Amino acid sequence: MLKTAVWMLSALFLGVFLKTPIVQAQDEGVCNFEVQQNATAFDDLAVISGAGIAVEDVKNLSAIARTTTDVDIREELLKKGYDAATIDAFLDNPENAAALDRAVRPSPSSDILNRAYALLESYGLASGALVELYPLTSDYQAFYDNILARGLSPEQADSLAAASLGLAQEAQALGVFEYTATLDGQDLLDRYGYTNIGLNEVASQLNDSDALRQELLFEGVIGADVDQMVSDFETLRDERGLTSGYVTAWETENLTYILEYYGIPSGVAINLAAQGDSEAVSDCLMEAGFDPSMIDSALLSLDIYLFGNDAEEALLDAEQIFEAALIDAGEFALEWGLANEDLFYLSQHVEDPDELRQVLMDEYGLTDEESELFASEFEGAIFSEVLGVIDPELEAYITEAIDSIEKGEVFSLGDDFSIDDFLSGGNDGSGGNDGSGSDDGSGGDDGSGSDDGSGSDDGSGSDDGSGGDDGSGGDDGSGGNDGSGGDDGSGGDEGSDG
């Protein structure tokens, strides 16, 4: 069975998310945003509830998918007491199965994954081969040799390689195969027989081998396995960029998929996380005009990420989301050779891709093909999804992130940083400890929040393990198809992602 711990690889997504406008609500109030209800989500829930499957059980499946690689939806529903014949009749209908899969694992994978699986299967290869083959698509000879080793003829290998490379280019532009290093991390735990341990449970210690060793022991790994497992995780960290920040970026990307699935602007992710509990988020969504009939379903999904449930603790908090977005912005700027002011300027055009492409060609000299790739990566990048239209208040934060990445250091907002100060408008975004800002919002003569514009302790970066492939995007999962890699663990499997 195809591994499903990584939601990016869900195979049954046949619909298309309605892209919601990017919204930055920090200056307007957390609930002052526009909801654009996604008809797909309504239809999915109608199909599922029509079969007598409770929304709560669907969301419990989502929680299980976080910590179990081979999630058998049929078996889990049987455990819940559903009739076997009813389940089989429901899942035997491809449209029903797709609706349930979308509700359990929202992702923008669309039909490109199905096309990739169908292509492999047409040559007699298992769909699981995709995880191993995709990173090789940048090296035709390596890809070709791998296919030959699987028993295909030279003619078949050449034909499959050509078709696969075309799909790979589409996938890279869409960010379909982001964060696949997380799949390797979960597989590592499973390979040693610890299927009860989810990658997210050890993620915070991935940057520190000693701390990781202690965490594995705490989670129940026996002493005889620990040293080799730590060594294997070190290899994934060094070769695949599997750091704490990489996992945080992956979780953040998944959160944006959930928000988009329900028609909630991903630009309010930080604000919602800062609410503290489901009741506050429910009140906020109702105030924003969210359909009451969808509240329970949306909250059950969001709780898994932001507030936890009976099975596990919360996966993300507001500061982690903000930090992942800043690192992503820094990596994107470095990848494309942009200055901060370029990010600020171009973000104002991201809601109109045609306009953005024209600006890139007219003012930055990019070719039509280059501008197409840039616009696609910019729109789908974590920082663009979460931060929305970037303003100068973020300059010092992003500058600190860029500086850390260039030095190969782990970026962190620091212990003195408070997301509440930032969201309330008291923190001018400069990285200053007092977060008080000044009348003009600059926090300092140069507008940086400190005399030299460098920011201060709250944005200087510290070794908390947050950095890494934060999600700049990349086939492998770096968040923005960036996969640019870097000592901080930013690069992903293939680089430069979801």
N, C-alpha and C positions, 0 to 999 in steps of 0.2 A: 504493500500500500504506500502511496506517495506520502512522504513526510509532510505533516501539516502544522507543525509548531510555528513555522514561519508563515505568517498570513500572506506575505507577498506571493506565495506560490499556490494559493488556492486555485483549483483548476476549474471550478464550475461557474465562475463569474461570467454570465452571458449578457448582462445589462450594462448600461453606461451611467455613471454618476452624473447628476446635474451639477455642473461646476458652479459653486457659489461665489459671489463677489468677495474679494479680499477686503476685510474691514479692520480698521484699527480703532479700538474703542477706549483706549486708555484715557483719553482726554474727554470722552463724552459720557462716561458711565458704563459700567459693565454690561448693563442690560439694554443699552441703546444701540441695538443692531437689528438688521432686517433678516428675518427667517424666510427662506425660499424652500418650502416643503418639497421634498423629493418624492415624486409620484411612485418611483420604484420601491421606496421603503414602505409606502402605504400598501402597494400591491403585494409585496412580499409578506407583510404581516397578515394581510387578509387571507392569502393562500394558506399560510401556516396555521392561523387560528381556525380557518375553515376545516382543517383536517383534525382539529381537536388538540393541537399541540400548544401548550401554554407558553406565553412569551418568556416567563421566568425560566422555564426549562431550556429555551433556546439560548438565553444569556448565560445560563450555567454551562452550556456547551462551550460558549466563548471562553469562560474561565478555565475550563478543562483544556482547551486548545492552547492555553498559555503554557501549560506545564507538561503536556503529553504530546509526544511526537505523532504516534499513530492514533489519531482520534477517529474512532469508528462511531459515526453518528447513530447508526442503527442500534449498536450495542448499548450506547449510553441512553437512548430513549427506552430501550427494553428495561434497563435498570430502573427507569423512572416509572415503570408500570404500564407503559403503552402496549397495546395489543400488537403482536408481531405481524399479523395480516394487514392491519391498518398502516403500520409503518412501511411495510414492503410496498403496498399499493401506492402510498404517497411518494416514496423515493424512486419507484420504478418510472415515474413520470419525470423526464429530464427538466421540465420547467419548474416543477415543484422542488426537485433537488437543488436546482440553481437558486431558487428563492431562499431555501433554508441555508444554503452555503453563504449567500450574501449577508443574511441576517446574523449568522454566526461569525463570519470572517469578512467584514467589509474591506474591500480593497479595489483599486482601479485596474486590476489585471486585464479586464475585458476579454475580448476573444483572442488576443495574441497568444496567450498561454495555451488555449485550446488548439490553436493552429500549430503551435510548437509541438505539443504532445501528439497531435494527429500525424504530424510530419515524421516524428521519430517512430511512431507505431507503424506507419506505412512501410518502413524499412525493417520492421521486426525488432525494434529497440524499445525497451521499457521506458515509460515516461520519466522514471526516476533518473535516467541518464542525463536529463537536461541540466541538473545541478552541476555535474562534472563537466559537461561539454560546453556550457555557456561561457565560462571564463576563458576558454580556448578560442573563442570566435575572433579575437584580435590577432591570432596567429594561425593563418590558413594551414600551414604545414603541420603544426601540432594537432589541429582539429582533424585534418585528413588522416594523420597517422593513428589517432585515437579511434576513429571510425573503422579503419582497416583492422585494428587490433580486436574489434568487436565482431569480426567475421564477415564484414561486407566486402564485396568485390571492389576493385579500383574504380570501375565505372559508377557503381552505387555510391561509393565514398565521395567521388567528385560531384555527383549530382546532389547528394545530401548536403555536402559542405556549401555549395553555392546557394542552395535554398535557405540553409540555416544562417548564413552570414547576412542574407537579406532581412530575415526576421530579427536577427540580433541588432541590426541598425535601427529597426523600428522600436525594438524593446528598449534600447539605450535612450532614444529620444523620449520615450514615454516613462522611463524609470521603472519598468515592470519588474526587473530582477534586482532591486536594491536590497542590500543587507543580507546577501546569502551567506555571509560568514556566520550569521547567527544560527543558520541551519547546521553548520559544521560544529558550532559550540554545543548545541543540543544533542547532536549525534554523538559527540564525544562522551557526554554524560550517559547516554543510552548504551553506548558500546561497552562501557564498564558495568552495565547492569543497573544504573541508578536512574531508572525511568521516572522515579518519583520526584526527582529534583529538576526544577525548571531552570533554564539559563538565567532568567531574571533574578533567581534567588542567590546567585553568586556573582552577578554582573558588577556590583559595586566594588568588588575586590579584584577585578581582572587586571588592573594595572600594577598590582603589588603582589608578587608571588608569595611572599610570606603570609600576607593577609589572606590570600586565596587559599593557601594550605589550611589555615585555621578555619576558614569558612567551610571548606569541604569536610573537614573533620566534624564541625558542628552540625552539618547537614546529614551526617551519618555515613560518610565515606570511610571505609576501613583503612587503617594505616598502611597496609600492603599496597593499596592502589594510589594513595595520595601523591607520592613523589612523581610517579609516571604521569598522572593526570595533570599535575601542575606543569610538568614539562611539555605535555601536549598543548595545554592552554597557552603556554609561552610561545610555542610555535605558531599557533593561530593568531596570537597578538602580533608577533613580529612579521609573519608572512601574509596575514589576511586582514590585519588591522582590527582584530576583535578586542576592543578596549571597552572600558566602562562607558565612555562617551559614545562609542559606536552603538552599543545596545540602547542607550538613552535616546539617541537619534532615531533608531529603529522604532522604539516605542512611541516617540513623538510623531513620527510619520504615520504609524497605525492609528494614532488618535485623530489625526487630521482626516483620515479616511472615514472614521466613524462619524465625525462631525459632518462631513460632506454628505455621507449616506443619508443622514437625517435632515439635511438642508440647513445646518447651522454653520455660519461662517467660521472657517478655521482660524480667522484672525482674532477670535475671542477665546482661544484655547487657554491662554495664560490667565485671563480674567476668570474663566469658569473654574480653573484649578484652584485659584486663590480664594474661592468662596468657602471652601472648608468642608462642606457636607452636601449630601444630595438634596436636602430640603431647600437650601439656599439656591442651588442650581435650578431646581424645579421652579421656584418662585421667579427666578431670572428668566427662564425660558417662557414661562407663562406671560410675563410682562412683555417679552419680545414678540409675542403672538404665536408661539409654538402651539400646534394642535394638541389639545388635551388628550386625545385618544392615543397619541404617540409618546406621551411623556414617560410612562412606565418603561416602555421599551428602550427609549433613549437613555434614561437614567440607569437602567441595568447595564447597558453597554459602557456608559461613562464611568460608573462606579468601579468597574474592573480596573480602569486606568488611574482614576483620580482619587478614589477613596477606599478602594479595596472591597473585599467581601468576606464571607465566612471561610473561603478557601485560601486566600492570600492577602497580603498587604497591598496598598496602592502601588502602582508601577511608576507613577510620575508625580511630581509636584510642580508648582508654578515656576520655581526657580530653575529646575532642571529643563523645563520646556524652553524658557528664556535663554538659558545657557546654550542649549543645543542649536537654537536659531542663530545666536551670535556666532558660534563656531562655523556654522554652515555659511553664514554671510562672509566670514573671513576667508574660508576656503574658496568660495565662489569668486570673490574679488581677486585672490591670488591666481586662481585658474585662468581667469580672463584678463589679468593685468589691469584691474580697475582700481581707481582711488575711491575713497569713501564717498566723495561728492558725486561720483558716477553712479554708485549704488542708490544714493538718495534721488538723483535725477531720474534714472531709468525706472525706478520703482513706481514713479508717478504715471508711467505709461503701461504698466504690466496688465491692467484690466482690458486693454485694447491691443491684442497681439499684433494686428496689422500696423497700428500706429507705432508700436515698439520696434518692429522690424524696420519700418521706414526711418525712424530716428537712428537706428544702428547703422543703416546703410548711408544715410545722408550726413550724419554728424560724426560717426566713428569709423567710417570707411570699410565696414564689413561687407562681404559679398552676400548675395541673396541666400546662398546655402549656409553661410556662417551665421547670418542673422536669424535664420529659421531655427538652427540648433540652439543659439543663445536664448531666443525667446522661449523655446520649449523648456530648456533647463531652468531659466529664470522663473517662469510661471510655476513650475512644479517643485522648486526648491523649498526646503523647510522654512528658511528665513522669510521667503516671500509669502508662504502660506500663513505663517504664524505672526510675523511682524507687520505684514501688509505694506502700506506706503511708508517707507523708511524716512525718518526725519533726522535732522542734525543732533537731536538729543541722544541718539544712539551712537554718535561718532566715536566717543572715547571707548565705549564698550567694544565696538567692532575693531577699533585700532588695537586694543589690548589683545583681542582674539587673534588678529593677524600677526602681531608681534610674537605671541606664544607659538603659533603654528610655524612661523619662519625659524624660530629657535629650536623647534622640535620639543617644545615643552607642553605640558598639559595645561589647558586654559581653565580657569575657574573664576567665578564671580567673587569668591572669598567669603569668609565667615561674617564679615561686617555688612555684607549686602542684604538688603531687605526688598523683596519683590513688592511688598505693600507700599513702601515709599515710592517705588517707581510707578506703580499703577495709580497711586493717588495724585501723582503729579508733583509730589514733594521732591522726588529724586529727579534731578534734571538730566539724568542719563550720563553724567560725567564720570561716574565711578567714585565720587567723593564719599567719605564715610558718613558725613552728616546728612546727606540726602536731602538737604533743605532747599537747595536751589537758590535762586536769587530772583529779584523782581523781573529781570529780563529773561529768566529761564536759562541763563548761560552758566551760572555757577562759577564763573571766572572771567577774567578780562578777555580771554580769547574765545570764550564760549565753550571751552572744553570741560569746565568743572574744576580745573586746577590751572595754576599759572602756566605750566608748560604744556597743558593740553593732554597730558599723558594719562589722566585718570589717576586713581589711587588704589588703596588696598582692596576695595571691593571689586576691582576689575583686573587686578594684576595677574591673576592666575595663581593657583596653588595646586600642589599635587594631591587633589582629592579624587583623582581618577575619573574626572568627568569628561575630559577631552576625548580625543579619538575621532574616529570617523564619525563625526557627529551627524552626518546626514547630509553631507553636501550633495549627495546623490550619486549613484553610481551603480553599475550593473550589480556590483556585489553588494551593494547595500550601503554605500556610503552616503546616501541621502540625496544626492543630487546627481547621480550618475557621475559623480565626481571622481570617486575612486582615486583621487589624486594621490592619496597616500601621504604618508608623512610620519615622522618619528612619533608624533603624538597619537598615532593610530588613526589618523583621519582617513586614510585611503582605505578602500574596501577591496573586496575581492577583486573586482576588475576595475573598478574605479570610475569614479566620477559620474553617484545617485542621487532612497526608494528610492 
